């Protein structure tokens, strides 16, 4: 009998403690493994954003917050079920030898041979079921569900901001890479001119001053190339960190996709009112505050629960066995009852708690209205900056055509002996500077376009499956 009881209690403790631990361990998720880019030669923006959304540790942390919120829903649902508590205790007592002698009423037992040791075993089971708690559980569950939706929207907003940050960092790195290519072309031009100048000097048709002048310009081009490569390297570290790459470093052979110089500019601007309406409907930060407003409403409902009585049913089964661990049916008794508790006065704490919750509702409503205004302003500002960037690209494209033609004229005139080296150097510097300005204008245009996409909440649409 003793062994059967111990087996039953061992099985009970196994179910209550070991199985939840196994389930918890099975649900653990590992940190996302960074992708291997060693085989990749060209990295484009869309691929960089996909890698960042899948591998950035901040996104994994945001997902963990969502999972925490889902577990809080389960905790809130559990309150609707009865609770069942088991207890088991065993006590061994040995009375002092002088116990009976010191007691006047029991002194006659002091001379007798009495067993001073006793064992007392108790077992019990208590069930409690809350029938009514002023709708506290209902509002608690609603609050947990809205909290899960809030964290889901917050994760989505983090993805929106990450996608834009990756785009901005990618275009900055792309600009540095383009400047490296421009500096390399400038160096190649002066190397060619240096060979021609040396040939002219050797045959007596050119001066040594031209050779020295071109060497100075060549060194300047080499300096620009060296600085450009370092800037590209530094920009790559920032981009790699956003993408969740190990050690924030790309493989040495990896290049970014070429800057799209032939991007087609739109002929007309978007309607700001339409974009604002879309942003207010799509933006996840708006949705997050809307869910927070529902949470605050549920919090007000919880704050009203103390104004109602709390009703619960309690049932217990208790067993008491002395000097024998094997319980029989006669060792058990039971009770069942209904408890009703109603706080009539708490010094105004419940009333103050309710008004606090109502003010929380108002605070969230004001924050939501403020965010809506900020979103509208953000869309209008980004639309204006995009229009300015478009115009800048048009002007720089025209300038490149003009300056390129001027450089060819200066080169031909210098080679024909009709123009000085100074004019050729000026024309080449103008061409290099204008190419750099065009690259800067193109990058600013692409960044402005992605900034507007992020402001309207549309920059995640190409990654709907990746960001879920």
PEPE-V147960 format. One record per backbone hydrogen bond with DSSP energy under -1.0 kcal/mol. NH is the residue of the N-H (numbers start at 0). CO is the residue of the C=O. E is the energy in kcal/mol with one decimal. If there is no record, write none. Layout:
((NH CO E) (NH CO E))
This chain:
((4 0 -2.1) (5 1 -2.3) (6 2 -2.1) (7 3 -2.0) (8 4 -2.4) (9 5 -2.4) (10 6 -2.4) (11 7 -2.2) (12 8 -2.6) (13 9 -2.0) (14 10 -2.2) (15 11 -2.4) (16 12 -2.2) (17 13 -1.1) (18 13 -1.6) (20 16 -1.1) (21 17 -2.2) (22 18 -2.5) (23 19 -2.5) (24 20 -2.2) (25 21 -2.1) (26 22 -1.3) (27 24 -1.0) (39 36 -1.1) (42 254 -2.4) (47 43 -2.0) (48 44 -2.5) (49 45 -2.2) (50 46 -2.5) (51 47 -2.1) (52 48 -2.6) (53 49 -1.7) (54 50 -2.5) (55 51 -2.3) (59 55 -1.4) (60 56 -2.3) (61 57 -2.1) (62 58 -2.1) (63 59 -1.8) (64 60 -1.7) (65 61 -1.6) (66 62 -2.2) (67 63 -2.2) (68 64 -1.9) (69 65 -2.0) (70 66 -1.9) (71 67 -1.7) (72 68 -1.4) (73 69 -1.5) (74 70 -1.9) (75 71 -2.1) (76 72 -2.5) (77 73 -1.9) (79 76 -1.8) (80 77 -1.5) (82 127 -3.0) (84 125 -2.8) (86 123 -2.3) (88 121 -2.7) (90 119 -3.2) (92 117 -3.4) (94 115 -2.6) (98 95 -1.8) (101 97 -2.2) (108 105 -1.7) (109 106 -1.3) (111 108 -1.0) (113 111 -1.3) (117 92 -2.7) (119 90 -3.1) (120 320 -3.4) (121 88 -2.8) (122 318 -2.1) (123 86 -2.6) (124 316 -2.4) (125 84 -3.0) (126 314 -3.3) (127 82 -2.5) (128 312 -2.5) (130 310 -2.4) (131 310 -1.9) (138 134 -2.1) (139 135 -2.5) (140 136 -2.5) (141 137 -2.2) (142 138 -2.7) (143 139 -2.1) (144 140 -2.3) (145 141 -2.6) (146 142 -2.2) (147 143 -2.0) (148 144 -1.8) (149 145 -2.3) (150 146 -2.3) (151 147 -2.0) (152 148 -2.4) (153 149 -2.5) (154 150 -2.4) (155 151 -2.1) (156 152 -2.4) (157 153 -2.2) (158 154 -2.1) (159 155 -2.1) (160 156 -2.5) (161 157 -2.4) (162 158 -2.8) (163 159 -1.8) (164 160 -2.5) (165 161 -2.8) (166 162 -2.0) (167 163 -2.8) (168 164 -2.6) (169 165 -2.8) (170 166 -2.4) (171 167 -2.0) (172 168 -2.4) (173 169 -2.6) (174 170 -2.4) (175 171 -2.0) (176 172 -2.4) (177 173 -2.3) (178 174 -2.5) (179 175 -1.7) (180 176 -1.9) (181 177 -2.4) (182 178 -2.6) (183 179 -2.4) (184 180 -2.2) (185 181 -2.3) (186 182 -2.5) (187 183 -2.3) (188 184 -2.1) (189 185 -2.1) (190 186 -2.2) (191 187 -1.9) (192 188 -2.3) (193 189 -2.4) (194 190 -1.9) (195 191 -1.9) (196 192 -2.7) (197 193 -2.5) (198 194 -2.1) (199 195 -2.4) (200 196 -2.4) (201 197 -2.4) (202 198 -1.8) (204 199 -2.3) (205 199 -1.4) (210 206 -1.1) (211 207 -2.3) (212 208 -2.5) (213 209 -2.4) (214 210 -2.1) (215 211 -2.0) (216 212 -2.0) (217 213 -2.5) (218 214 -2.3) (219 215 -2.0) (220 216 -2.2) (221 217 -2.4) (222 218 -2.4) (223 219 -2.3) (224 220 -2.2) (225 221 -2.4) (226 222 -2.7) (227 223 -2.4) (228 224 -2.1) (229 225 -1.8) (230 226 -2.5) (231 227 -2.3) (232 228 -2.2) (233 229 -2.5) (234 230 -2.5) (235 231 -2.0) (236 232 -1.4) (237 233 -1.4) (238 234 -1.9) (239 235 -2.6) (240 236 -2.1) (241 237 -1.8) (242 238 -1.7) (243 240 -1.1) (244 239 -2.5) (247 244 -2.1) (248 245 -1.1) (253 250 -1.4) (254 40 -2.6) (256 42 -2.4) (260 258 -1.3) (274 270 -2.0) (275 271 -2.6) (276 272 -2.2) (277 273 -2.3) (278 274 -2.6) (279 275 -2.5) (280 276 -1.1) (281 277 -1.8) (282 278 -2.9) (286 282 -1.7) (287 283 -2.4) (288 284 -1.8) (289 285 -2.0) (290 286 -2.2) (291 287 -2.1) (292 288 -2.0) (293 289 -1.7) (294 290 -2.2) (295 291 -2.2) (296 292 -1.9) (297 293 -2.3) (298 294 -2.3) (299 295 -1.8) (300 296 -1.7) (301 297 -2.1) (302 298 -1.9) (304 301 -1.3) (306 303 -1.7) (307 304 -2.1) (309 340 -3.2) (310 131 -2.7) (311 338 -2.3) (312 128 -2.8) (313 336 -2.9) (314 126 -2.7) (315 334 -2.7) (316 124 -2.5) (317 332 -2.5) (318 122 -4.0) (319 330 -2.0) (320 120 -3.1) (322 118 -3.2) (330 327 -1.6) (331 328 -1.3) (332 317 -2.7) (334 315 -2.3) (336 313 -2.6) (338 311 -3.2) (340 309 -2.6) (348 345 -1.0) (351 347 -2.2) (352 348 -2.5) (353 349 -2.0) (354 350 -2.2) (355 351 -2.3) (356 352 -1.9) (357 353 -1.9) (358 354 -2.3) (359 355 -1.8) (360 356 -1.7) (361 357 -1.9) (362 358 -2.5) (363 359 -2.3) (364 360 -2.2) (365 361 -2.5) (366 362 -2.4) (367 363 -2.4) (368 364 -2.1) (369 365 -2.4) (370 366 -2.4) (371 367 -2.2) (372 368 -1.8) (373 369 -2.2) (374 370 -2.6) (375 371 -2.1) (376 372 -2.4) (377 373 -2.7) (378 374 -2.5) (379 375 -2.1) (380 376 -2.7) (381 377 -2.6) (382 378 -2.1) (383 379 -2.1) (384 380 -2.5) (385 381 -2.1) (386 382 -1.9) (387 383 -2.0) (388 384 -2.3) (389 385 -2.3) (390 386 -2.0) (391 387 -2.1) (392 388 -2.1) (393 389 -2.0) (394 390 -2.2) (395 391 -2.4) (396 392 -2.2) (397 393 -1.8) (398 394 -2.2) (399 395 -2.3) (400 396 -1.6) (401 397 -1.9) (402 398 -3.0) (403 399 -2.5) (404 400 -1.7) (405 401 -2.2) (406 402 -2.3) (407 403 -1.9) (408 404 -2.0) (409 405 -2.4) (410 406 -2.5) (411 407 -2.4) (412 408 -2.6) (413 409 -2.3) (414 410 -2.5) (415 411 -1.7) (416 413 -1.2) (417 412 -3.2) (418 412 -1.1) (423 419 -1.3) (424 420 -2.7) (425 421 -2.4) (426 422 -2.4) (427 423 -2.4) (428 424 -2.6) (429 425 -2.5) (430 426 -2.0) (431 427 -2.6) (432 428 -2.8) (433 429 -2.5) (434 430 -2.5) (435 431 -2.0) (436 432 -2.3) (437 433 -2.5) (438 434 -2.4) (439 435 -2.5) (440 436 -2.6) (441 437 -2.6) (442 438 -2.4) (443 439 -2.5) (444 440 -2.1) (445 441 -2.6) (446 442 -2.8) (447 443 -2.4) (448 444 -2.4) (449 445 -2.3) (450 446 -2.3) (451 447 -2.1) (452 448 -2.0) (453 449 -2.3) (454 450 -2.2) (455 451 -1.9) (457 452 -2.3) (460 457 -1.4) (462 459 -1.8) (463 460 -1.0) (466 462 -2.6))
